[in-house]
Amino acid sequence: MRAVRRLVAHEVRLLASIVRWVARRPDGVGPGSGSGRGRAFGYARGQGAMMFGFGFVCVLESACMAVLLRNHPAVHRVVLALDVYTLLLVVGMHAASVTRPHVLGDTVLRVRRAAQVDLRVPLSAIASVRRELVTTHERSEGRLDLAVAAQTTVTLELDTPVRHFSFLGRPRDVRLIRFHADESDALVRAIREAVQPPPVQPAPLTPERTAPSPSPDRPG
């Protein structure tokens, strides 16, 4: 029953993401604060062609079924409704990726993937961050891979683990996180600056003014 509730909630988030996409209202983006609102970094650019392909296949399948079921109107209506709903979910997956970007706040980095993952990583837990292109990912203990179009471009190593919940709610602790960002270089620089802010430059020293030396006495 819990798995069914999580599945329904996921689909609701996908459909809501379509509304956000149309309204141009990304989730969690705004002035930086400890609550996780801050600067957004997208990751959906690399999957646009793939999602368009999925949508085209759904439309093509619907057209083929309309021809095959033309003599069975009742069945065709049911199949058409399922096809339309499937197409909405495909659009919703891409809309969720667009409207739910990674967000770098003052104290928290939100690492996201569509409506499935929203992992909050405290900046204080980050040991290192680097740009690293990885195209093969094998599941291992303590590692989380959030690939887009089969690749990740940013690698986070943590001092302390953070808890991640799978799609069906299974918890596990992760110390290594790999994810994709369209502007990975800019995101890595921003994280480094947030984790290790530049040192404060000391104020320039102002030379102390001394009283003028007394004039020597004239000889008698």
N, C-alpha and C positions, 0 to 999 in steps of 0.2 A: 504493500500500500504506500509506503514511504517513497519507493521508486516511482510509482505512478504520479504521486504529487510533485516530485522533482521534475518529471518529464513534462507534466502539464505546465508547471511554472516556467520551464525553459521555453516552451512554445509560446507562452504568453509574452515573454520577454522578446522573442523574435518578432512577433507581430507588432509589439509596441515600438520596436526599433525601426520599423518601416515608417511609422508616424514621425518619430524623431528625425529620421533621414529626410523626409519630405519637409519637415519644419526647420531643418538645419539646426537642431538643438542636440549637440553631443552630450553624453552623460558624464558628469563628474569633472567638467572642465570649467575653470574659473580662477579667481585669485587664489594664490597658494595659501594653504593652511595645513595644519596638522590633520585635518579630517580627510585629506587625500585629494582635495581639489587643487588643481594647479595647471601646469603646462602640459599640453597634449602632444603625443607622438604617435602618428598613425602607423598601421601595418597592413592595410587592406589593399594597397596598390598592387602587390605581387599576385593577388589571387583574383583580380578582376576578370581576366580572360577565362580562367577556370570556371568561375561562377556563371559567366555568360554562357559557357558551354553547357553547364548543367541546366540552365534555364531553357536553352534551345532544345535540348533533348526532351525536356518535359513538354514543351509545346508540340514538338514533332510526335511524341508518343500520344498526346491527346488527339492530334489530327488523325493518326492511324486508327486509334480506337473508335473515333467517330465514324470512320468508313466501315470498320469491321462490325460495329454494332448498330448500323443504320436501320436494321430491321427489328431491333430490340430497344425501343425508345426508353423504357423504364430503366433497363440496365445501363444504357448509355448516360442517362442523367446522373445515376449514382457514380459511375466511373468519371464523368466529367467533373463532378463536385470534388472527388478525390484528387483529380489531376490539378484542378485550380488550387486546392489547398496545398498540395505538394509544391506547386510553383510559388505560392506565397511564402512557404517555409524557406525555399531556396533564396528568394529575394530577401527574406528576413535575416538569413544567415549573413549575407553580404552587408545588409543594412546594419546589423549588430556590430560587424567588424569596423564599419565606418564610424558609427556613433559611439562606440565604446573603445576609444584608443587607450594606449598606455598613458598614465598620468603621473607626472613627477611633482609632488607637493613639497612642503617645507620639511617634513619629517618622514614621509611615506612615499614609496614608489608602488603604484598599482600596475601590476603586470596582468594583461588581459588577453583573452582570445574570444571574440564574438560574445555570445551570451553564456558561454560554458565556464570560463575561468575569469575570476577577478581576485587575484592574489595580492594581498597588501604586504609589502616588504618594508620593514622599518629601515631607514637609511643607516641607523646605528648598527644594524646587523650586517651591512655590506662590507666584506673584506676587500674585494677587488672587482673591477668591471673592465671588460675589454670587448673590442669589436672582433668577432670571430665568425667566419662563414663556415657553417657545418651543414652538410647535405645528407648525412647518414646518422640516424639516431637509434640507439639500442637502449631498451629499458634497463635501468639499473637502480639499485637501492640508493635513495637520497638524491636522485636527480629528476628534474622535471623539464621536459622538452615540449615547447609550444611552437611547433613548426608551422609556417605558412608557405604553401606551395613547396613543401618538402624541404624547407631550409630555415635555419636560424642564423641570426647575424650578431646577436649580443649574448655574452656569457656573464652571468653573475655568480660570484662565489661568496658564501655567507660565513660569518664567524659563528653565528648561532642559527639553528634551523628554524624554518617557518613551517606552519602546518598548512598543507594543501588538501582540499577535499575533491575527490573525483566526481565525475558526472552523477554517479549514483550515491554520493555521500560518504565514500570510504576515505578515512583520513590517513595521511602519511606525512612524515617530516622530510623536508628537502633542504639540502645545503648547496646544491648547484642548480641554477636555473638558466636555461637557454631559450631565447625567444627571438622573434623577428621584429624589426622596425624598419620602416621605409627610409628614415634618416638616421641610420644607426650611429654614424660618426657624431652627429649633433647630440644624440641621446647619451652616448658614452661620455662626452665632454660635460654635459649638464649634470650627470650623476656624479662624476668626479668632483665637480665644483661644489655640489651640494654636500657630498660626503666629507670633502676636505676643502673648506672655503679658503680662499687666498689669505695669506697672513696680512694683518693690519699694518700698514706702513706707519712708522713712527713720525710724529710731527717734526718738521724741520726745526733745528735748533736756532734760536735767535741770539746772536752774540750780545752779551751783557754790556751795557754802556757804562763806562767808567768815568769818574770825574776827571776833568782836565788837570794835568800836572801844574803845580804853581810855577809862576815865572821866576827865574833866578834873580836874586837881588843884584842891583847895580854895584859895581865896585866903588868903594869910597875914595 
